[in-house]
Amino acid sequence: MNWKFWQKKKETKPKAKEKWWQSLLFAVIAATLIRWLFMEAFTIPTPSMENSLLVGDYLFVSKFHYGTRTPATPLQVPLTHQKIWGTNIPSYSDAIQLPTYRLPGITHVKNNDVVVFNYPAEEFPTDLKTNYIKRCIGIAGDTIQLKDRTVFINSKEVTPPAGMQYTYWVTTNGEISNLLFHKYKIPSYNGEHQMVGISDSTSGYRLSITPKLAQQLLDDHVASKIELVDVSDRRYNPMLFPLAKYSQSWTVDNYGPLWIPKEGSTITLNAHNIETYESTIRDYEGWDKVENKGDHLLIDGAVIKEYTFKQNYYFMMGDNRYNSADSRFWGFVPEDHIVGKAFVIWLSLDPGETLFHKMRWNRLFDLIH
């Protein structure tokens, strides 16, 4: 009891240390909510999307376009992914795994969207798998086919992305200076471009460039000859998806036709489509045990001769077509692995440049198409 009621009681001020922790806690909570619900930053680490997106581009990925997912792995350090910053210490525990749901979004994944997703083939919990970025070539229910590098969706030819690249043998009359590579905006992420032997009598460069730039190098007499790299001997070719007898003749340039599973669609199982879809059903449809019996599947011990898919799937490809590990090699992306839509480039730094020339000013705040 305050016996000196005529005296005003002194207010105790919170300690500076308490204020600091309160501010930090609020900032972490706010940043976590924004990152989960609305927008997440993403960096382009590899050239698989060149020339559309470059190594060193920093993006904002929209979660509200397709609708954000509820967390599957709640026990993790805020604002981390797989590891605690700068260490190899896991930043999460998978002791609790929750079913995931997707909140309403403003749109759905469309053909040609540039999408960030969790790489399906990893062993991490779904929401903690490595983030990949590719272009969605085919959506659920589509049939995709490549004929001599041209993509067809449902038998209709698809207009290629403006920045799509292939890898070429570029024959030159001698060594090309770095200034010329800069002029044509041909990046090198492992030091200078090195000349290589193309044949017994010629030398040049192995370059990933757009068909338009390839023609320009010929027109400008920078190159005397340009040929597409023969991809038939690529080390990944024997690993093309799906690993089936009928697909053994498929290549990265001549692939399919392949139907992309759609939620609610039912297929009658036979030896052909079991080879195609067994791994998808086993790995992403939530069953405990799936066994291939030739003309039918055993799912959790029950004989299944027809199968109805539980979710939508997507076929992703990189715009740098000969330098991209994508759905041609590891299969479909399940809908519950979709993170968001690549939205805008907010910063772009050239890793091959020196300090004062790193900034790519012309790419700042470019919308991603």
N, C-alpha and C positions, 0 to 999 in steps of 0.2 A: 504494500500500500504506500502511496506517495503522501507522506504527512505534510510536505511543503507544497500543497496544491496550488498555491499562488505563484509558484515558480514553474516555468515551462520546462518540461522534461527534455533533456538533450537527446537529439537523434543520433543514433550510431550509424556512422557511414560504413558501407561495405569496404573491405580492404581491397587495395588495388589488385592483389593477387587473385581474389575471388572474381573481380570484374573481368580480369584477363581470361580466366578459365570459362566464365559464362559466355564471353564474346566468342571464344574459340569454339565452344560447344555449339553455340547457335550457328556459327559459320559452317561447321561440319555437317550439322543436321540439314541446313538449308541447301548446301552444295549436294549432299546425298540425294535429297528429294528432287532437286532440279535434274541431276544426272539420271535418276531413275525414271521420272515422269515425263520430262520434256526434251532435254537435249544432252548429248554427250560428246566430248571431244574425241577425235580419232586422228591418228597420224598414218600416212601412207608409208609403209616400211619397205615395200618391194616394187619393182617395175611392172607388175602383172597387169596394171590398168593403164599403162602408158599407151598413147600420148594424151589420153583423156585426163588422167590424174597422174601426177609426178611424185617420185620419191621426194619427201620433204614437204609435201602439201599437208596442211593441218585443217581438218574438216570439223564442222558441226554435224552430228548425226541426229536427225529428228526422231524422237520416240512417239510423238503424238500423231504422226502420219498414219502408221499402221496400228497404233495402240501399244502402250507399254505392257510388258509382262510382269506379273507378280513374281517375287523372288522365289526361286527353288531352293536356294542355299542361304538361309537367313543368318547363319553363324559365320560372318566374315568381317574383316576389318573394313570400316567405311572407306570409300574412294580407292579401293585396291582391286586388283584382278589377278588371281592365282597366287601371286607372291607379294610379300611386304617389300616396299620400295627399296631397291638397291641390295636386296638379299635373295637367297634361295629358300627362305622360310615361307611355307604356305601361309596364305593370309585368310584361310577359311578352314572350317571343319565340316565334313559331310555327315556328321552324326545325326543331323536332322535334314531330311529332304522332303520338301512340300510339293504337292501338285501345283502346276503353274496354270494361270489363266491370263488371257489377254484382255485388257481394258478396251473399250470402244475407241477406234481411231477415226480419222477424217477421210481415209481412203484405204485401199488394199494394194498389195503388191501387183504391179502391172509389168507387162512386157517392156523391156528396155530401161526399167528403173535401175539406178545404181544403189545396191543394197549392202548393208553391213549385217553379218550373221555370224553365229558361232560355228566354227569348223566342225562338221559332223563327226569326223573320223577319230576325234580325240577321246580319251578316257575320263576327262574331267566331268563333273556335273555339268548339265547342259548350259546353264547361265554363266559358267566359268570357263568354258572352252574358248580357245583363242579366237579373237575377232578377225574375220576375213572381210574383204570388200571385193565385190564382183558386179557384173551387170546381169540382171535377170533376163535371160534369153527366152525361157519358156516358163509359163505358169501352169498351175494344176489343170489337168485335162487336155493340155496341148500335146501334139506330137511333133517332136523336133527331129530335123535331119540336116546334115551338112553334105553338100555335094560340091566337090572341088573348091572348098573353103567357103562357099556361099551357104548361109543359113536359111533353112525353110521351116516355117511354123505352120502346121496344118496345110502343108503343100504350097504355101504362099511364100515367095522370096521376101526376105527381110532386108531392109535398107541398113547397111552397116553403120556403126557409130563413126562420127567424123574423125575421131582420133585413133581409130583402130590401126594396129601395127602388125606387120609380119617381120620375120627375120630373113635378111638377104645376104648373099655373098656380093660384095661391092668391089669390083675390080678397078684399080686405079693405075695411073702411070707412074706412081711414086708415092712417097709418104705425104699424107695430108697434115697440115698444121692444125694445132688446137684452135687457132683463130677461125679457121674455116668450119670446124665442128661447132664452134660457138655461133657463127653466122647462121648455120642451118638448124641451130638449137637441137643438136644431137648430144645428149648427156653421156657422161661416163662416170660411173660410181666407184670404179676400182682404179683410179688413176687415169693416165692417158690412154687413148685408144691405141691398141697395138696392131701392127700389120701381121697378117697370117698368110700362110701359103694356101692358095685356093686350088691350084693344080700344079703340075710339075713346072709349068712355064709362066704362071701368073701369080701375083700376090695382091692383097687388098685387105678389106675389113669385113668382119661379120657384124652387121648392124641391124638393130630393131628399129624400123622406121615405117611411116605410112606409105601406101602405094603412091600417093601424090608426091611425097618427097623423093621417093625412088625415081620417079620420072623426071623431077626437077634436077636431080643430080646428073642424070643423063643429058638433059637439055643444056645444062650449064657446063657440060664437059668436065665436071669434077670426076665422074666415073665413066669408064669406057664400056663397062658391061655390068649388068645387075641381074642376078638370078635368085629366085627363092631358094632358101636352104631346103635340102631334101630332108623332110621330117620322118621319112619311113624308118630311119634307124634310131629315132629318139628312144632313150632308155625307158621312158614311161609307156611306150606303145603296148608292150605285152601286159600292161596293167590297166588298160582301158576298161572303164565300167560299161556294162557288167561283164564279169568273168564267165562268159558263156560260149558254148561251141559255135553258135550261129554268129557271134559278134567277132570272131577271130580275124575276119577280114577288115574290120573297121579300123580307121586311122583318125588322126586329129583333124584331117581335112575332109574325109568321107566317113561320116558317122551316122548311125541310125538307119531307119527310123526308130524312134524310141518314144513311147507314150509316158507322160508324166502323171503319176497317181493323183487323184482328186478325192477329197473327203466325200464319203457317201457313195463313191463309185464301186461297183461290184464286178470282179473278174472271175470267170470260170477257170480254175487252175488246170494247167497242163504242163508237160515237161518244158515247153518253150518259155512260158511266162514265169514259171517257178524259178528258172535260172535267172531271170531278169529281176524279179521283185522279192526273192527270198530274203536277201540281206536287208532290204528296206523294212520288210515286215518284222524281221527278227530284231533289228537294232533300234527302230524308232517308233514302233507301234505299241510298246508297253507290255509285251508278252514275256513270261518267264522262260519258256522253252519252245523253240520252233525247229522242227526237223523236216528235212527234204526227203520225201518218199517217192520221188520220180514224177508221178502224175497227181499227187496230192501232198498236202502238208499235215504234219501232226503239230497242233498248237496246244501246249499244256496238256498233252496226252489225248486230245480229241482229233478225229479225222476231219480235215477241212478240204472240201473240193471246190468251194467258192470262197472268195474273200472280199470283204467290204473295207475299204481304207478308212481309218479313223481321222486323218488330217490331210491337209493339202501339202504338196511338195513343189519344189521349184528347181529349175535347171540354170545354173550360174556359169558364166564364162568371163574370162578376163579380156579386155580390149587388146592387150598385147598377146595375140593369139598363140604364138609359138613360145611364149615365155610365161605361161600361166598354168599352175596346177589348179584345175577347176572341176566342174561336174563331169567332164569327159573322163576324168581319172578316178574320182571318188564318189560319184553318184549324186543323188538328189539332196537338196536342203529341205529338211522338214520345217513346217510352219512354226513349230515351237522353238526353232533355232534362229528365227528372224529377230534381229536387234532393232533395226530402224533404217530409215531412208537417208542416204548421204545428201546433204542439203546445200551447204555453202562452204567455200574455202575461205577461212578467216586469216590464214597466214601461209606463206610459201617460202621455204628456205632451200636453196640449192646446195646439197651436201658436197658437191664437187667444186664449189667456189670458195674464195677467201672471204675474210670477215666483212669487208666493205662492199662485196658484190654478191653476197648470199641472197639478199632479198629479191624475190621475183615480184616486183610491184604490180605487173600487169595481171597477176592472178588473184590479187587480194579481193575478197568479197565476190568472187565469181560464183554464180549459181551452178550447181552440178547437173548436167543433163546426160 
